[in-house]
């Protein structure tokens, strides 16, 4: 605090001029920012009761500091700041009330709703903030309720509710809102909304009804396909297996960066076009574009699908030697899967032991499945011990089923019974599988 006061004296600024600047530039902690803000309010109250614009800016900066600290600390600081705001008329400023809403939503969403209901003159920004809070917490029903109550909406309103539905894996409802927004004619979709919908389509596989319609809208309105939009289009077509369309979008890009190349490489890799994916990677290097870690995930996936052990090993080593990347857990996962499914179980086990990051249950299960495939009970015994140590009851029950199957394959029926008893005690159930198919804009799903 002394450092802040000293800086203010040196600068020659008044409290009104310095409060907002110091809160964001010099405060080293939320507590320090709060002390500064309280000092500013005491100084102002001695002179006038008129709201100073600097007060509202200082309040927002202080609230940003509070929202950045851990929940345990923010739950104490925010009510204290709220109490000081109530003594003034600062909460009548929309940006102050919205900043306070955001702070409460991080700690306790119910407090944010109470504050929202108490705000007398709500505007579109206030509604947008509360809708975003609900959407961030996954309560899309409450978010939609507020959205339907709004007297007026702007592009941020539509964006908040559409993003909420996409994050809850409901692309069909998001697309209905997208069409409603277009038909209303008051708000024009911006690239962020389009990127959100396209990314959701890639995750859910909703290509026919939604993804292609959004792409058609982009072309019909002659929208500029920027980096994010181009990446989303390529990623959507690639993930959904429409590689010809992905390639068409890629070739039309006036400039291509690593994100565009990576989307193509990953799309080709996950659909088994390993040689084409690796050829794209080499073509990318030839253009001078530097790969990133995600690029190498696609490359290693391509090697894994094709069983290209030597190539996979070379690319894995190249990450560090040529580009300075330390492998992440998903890179190790690709290599373990590649080695294990190629029958090189000793090498796969050695790689896990040499990992610089802690192996997760997915990596151990990948090796365990290969042990079952190749009937290698010596390594399986070591892996089972590791898997049962780190597996959680909330994990897919398939892990426990795989362990049980391995014991059964080895004729160890007593151990089979122990695993079954453990599954019952932990209430572990294997998750049902589900699949879907889209034919002429119609989706049919089934469960097993």
N, C-alpha and C positions, 0 to 999 in steps of 0.2 A: 504493500500500500504506500509506503514511504517513497518507493521508486516512482509510483504514479504521480504523487503530489509534486515531487521534485521535477518531473518531466513537464507537468502543467505550468509550474512557475517559470521554467526555462523557455517554454514556448510562448508565454505571454498571452495565452488564450484564456477567455472567460470560462467559467464552469459550463455555461450553456453550449459554448462552442466545443469545449474539450470532452464533455461527458461521453458523447456518442463515439468520438474518435478513439479516446483512451480505452473505452470498454471493449472495443474490438481489436485495437492494436497492441495495448500494453497489459491488459489484464491477463495474468498467468493462470488464473483459475476461475471457475464460476463464482466461488465465494468472494474473491477479490472484486469481480465485476459487480456483484450485488452490493458490496460495501460502498463502492464508488457511486452506484446509482442512488442508494439511500442518501448519501451525502449531497448529491445533486438536488434531490427532492427537498431536503431540509433547507438548503440555500434558496431554492425558488420560493418556498412557502413564506420565507421572511420578507419577500419583496412583492409578490403578486399572486393572485389566484387564477390568472389567465394561463391556459395551457400553452406551454412553449413547444414549438415543433421539435426542438432539440430533445425535450423530455421523451417524446414518443419514440424518437430514433434510439435514444439511449436505452429505453425499455426493451425495444426489439433486440438490440445487441446483447443486452443482459440475458434475455430469455434464450437467445441462441446459445450463449455460454451454458446456461442451466440445462438445456436439452442435450448438450454434448457430454454431460457427465453421467456416471453410472446411475442406474435407477434408484439405488439406495440413497444416494446423495440428492438426486433431483427431487425425490419425494419429500425432502425436508426444505430444500431451497425454494422450490416453486410456490408452495403455499405462503412462505414468507414474502416473496415478491408479489404474489397475488394480493396479500393483505395491504401492501403499500400502494398498489395500483388502485385498490378500492377507495383509498383515502383521497385520491385525485379523480379527475375526469378522464384519465388516459384510456380507460377501457372503452370509451366512446370512439376511439380511433380504431378503424377496422384492422389495420395492420398490427396493432398491439394485441387486440383480442384474438386475432388469428394466430399470432405467435404464441400466446398463452394456451390456446386450444391445442396447438401442436405439442407443446411441452407436456400438458396433461395427458394427451393421447399416448405418449411414450410410456408413462408410468401407469396410469389408470384411465381406461377409456370411459368408464362411467362418470368420472369427475369432469372429463371433457364434455360429455353430453349435458351435465348439469350446468356447466358454464355456458354452453351454447344456448340452452333454453333461457338463461338469464340475460343474454345480450338483447337489449331493447330494439335496436335498429339493425336488424340483420340485412346484409347485402349479399351479392352473388359471391364475393370473396369469402365471407363467413361460411356460407353453405358449402362452397367448394372445399374449404379446409376440413369441415366436419365429415363430408363425404369421403375425402381422401383418408381421414383417420379411420373411418369404418372399413374402407376397402383394404387399407394396410393391415388391419387386424383380421381380415377374412370375413367380416360380417357384411356381405354384399346385400343381404335383405334389408338391413337397416339403412345402408347407403342408398339403395334404390328408393326406399320410402322417403328419404329427404330429397332425393333428386326429383321425384314426382311432385313434391310440395313446392318446389322452387318457383317463384313468380316469374323469374327470367333466368336464362342460362347463357353462358358463353362457352367458348371452345374448351376452356379448362374444366367446366362442368361435365361436358360430354366425355372428355378425356379421362377424368377421374372415374366415372362409373363404368366406362368401357374397359379401362385397365383393371378395375375391380373384378369384372366378370372374367376377363382373360386369365387373371391370376388364380381364379377359382376354377379354371379349366372348363369354362362354359362359353366356348366360342360362338355357338349358335345365338345365344342371347346377346352377346356383344355385337354380333353382326346385325341383329335386328335393330339395336340402338344406333348402329352406324347408318343403316338405311333410313331410320327415322330422322336422324340428324340431317342427312342429305335432303330428305323430303321437306323438312321444316324450312330449309333454305337460309336460316339466320346465321348459322355457323358453318364454315367450310373446314373440312377435315385437314388437319396439319400432318406433316410427316410423322410426328411422334405417335399419333393415333394409328396411322397406317402401319408403322413398324410394330406397334403393340399387337395389332390384330394378326399380322403376318407371322410374327414370332409365335403367337398362340396357335395358329394354324399348323405351324411346323411341329409344335409339341404334340398336338392332338391328332394330327393327320387329316385335318378338315380342309382338303384341297379343293374338291369339286364345287361344293356349294358356296364356300366362303372365300378361300384363297384366290381362286381365279377371278371371282367377282371383284375383289379389291384390286387385283392387278388390272382388270379391265377398266375400273374407275380411274386408276392412275394414268393409263394410256389415253383414255377418252378425254381427260381434262389436261392432257399434255403437261403433266407435272414433272418437274426435274427429279430424276432419280439420284439422290445424293448417296453418300457412302453408306449410311445406316439403312436407307430404303433398299438400295441395291443388294446389300448383304442379306437383308431379311427376305427379299424375293428369291435370291439364289438359295438361301438356307431352307426356305419353305419348299421349293420345288425339289431340292436335293433330298431333304428328309422324307418327303412323300414319294420319292422314287420317280418323279417326272424329270429325269436328268436332261432330256432334250430341251425342255423349257428353261431349266437352270442354265444350260450352256448358252441358249439364245440370249438370256438376260446378261450373262457374263460377257459375251462377245460384244454386246451393245454398249457396255460401260465405256465412256470416253477415257476414263483413267481407272486403273485397277490397283488397289492396295492389298495388303496382306490379308485383310478380312475377306475380300472377294475370293482370292485364291484359296484360302482356308475353307470357305464354305463349299467350294467346288470339290476340293480334295476329300473333305469329310463326307459329302454326299455320295461321291463315287465309292468311297471305302465302305460305308455301312451297307451298300447294296451289292457288294461283292465285285465291283469293278476295280480290282486291286492294281492291275498293270496300268490302267488308265489313270488311277489316282497318283501312282508314283511318277508316271510320265508328266502329269500336271505339276507335281512338285519340282521335278527337274526343270520343266519349262519356266516355272516361277523363279527358280534360282538363276536361270539364264537371263531373265529380265532385270535382275539386280534387286528384286524384292527380298527382304530379309524375313525368314519365317519366325513365328513365335511359338510358344509352348503348345497352343491349341493346334497349330499346323502339324506339329510332330505327333500329336494324339491321332490325327487323321492318317498320317503316314504309317504309324505303328499299327493302327487298326487295319489298314490295307494289307500289311505284311501278315498280320494275325489271320485274317480271313483266307489268305492264299497259302498259309503255312510256309511262308518265306523266312526261315529261321536266320539264315546268314544275312540277308538284306535287313531284316529287323534288327539284328545285333549291330550291324554297321550304322544304321540310322540312329539307334539308341546311343551309341558311343559318340556319334557326330554331334548330338545335342550339346554335349559338354565341350568336346575338343574343338569343334568348328564355330559354335555359336555361344558358348559360355552358359548354357542353360543347365541348371541342376534338375534332374528328373523329379517330377511330382508323382504322387501316388497313382494317378491314372496312367502314367507312362509305365511305371513298374507293373501295373495291372495288365497292360497289353502284353508286355514281355513275358510275364509269368504264364498268362493264357497261351501265348504262342509256343513257348517251350513245353508246357505241360501237355497241350493237345497234340504236339508233335512227338510225344512219348519220351521227352527228355526231362523226366521227373526229378532226377538228381540235380540237374542244372536249374530247374525252376525253384527247387527248395533252397539251393545255394543262393540264388538271386534274392529270395525273400529274406534270407538271413543277412545278406549284405546291404539291404535297403537302408538308406539314410533317413527314411521316415517310417513311422510305425505302421506295419501292415494291418489292414482292416479285415473284417470278416469276409468281404467279397473276394479279396485276393486269396485268403486261405481256402475258401470254398471252391474257388476255381481250381486250385491244385487238388483238392479233395475229390472233386468230380473226375479229374483225370486219373486219380488213383483208382477210382472205381472202374473207369473205362479200361485201364491197363492192368487191373487186379494187382496193384502194388501195395500190399498190406504193410510192408515195413515203413514206408514213408507215410502211409495213411495213419498209422498208429501215432506218429509224431504230430501230424497235422490235426487229428481229432482232438488231441489234448489242447492244442492252441485254440481251435475253433470253440470248444466248449467253455474256455476261459473268457473269451471276449464276446460270445454271442449273447444278445439280449432277447428277453421274451417277446419284445415288440418286433424283432427281426422276423423275416419270413420263416415260417416253420419248416420250409424246405431244407434248411441247414440241418435241423435235427433229423428230418426224414432221411437225408443223405447219409448221415452218420449211422442211423439204424440200418439202412440198406447195405452199407459196407460191412457192418458186423454180421448181418444175415448172409452176405456173400461169403464171408469167411467161416460160417458155421458157428458163430459165437452167440448163441441164442440167449444166454443169460444177460449178455451186454445189450442185446436188442431189447429185452424186457426192461432193463434199467433205463434206457433212453426213453422208452414209451412212458414209464412211470414219471420220469423227469418232465416230459412234455405235459403230462396231465397236471403235475404239481405246479408248473409255471403257466398253465393255461395257454400253451402254445398250440396254434392251429395253422396249418398250411393255408396260405392265401389262395383264393380261387383265381384261376387264370381267366382273362377276358381278351377278346379279339373283336375286330370290326372290319367291315369292308364297305367301300363306297362304290356304287354303281349308278352312273347317270344322276348324280347329285342326291342320291338316296343312300342313307347309311344303315347297315344292318349289323347288329352286335350279338355276340354270344358269350356265354360263360361256361367254364369247365370245372 
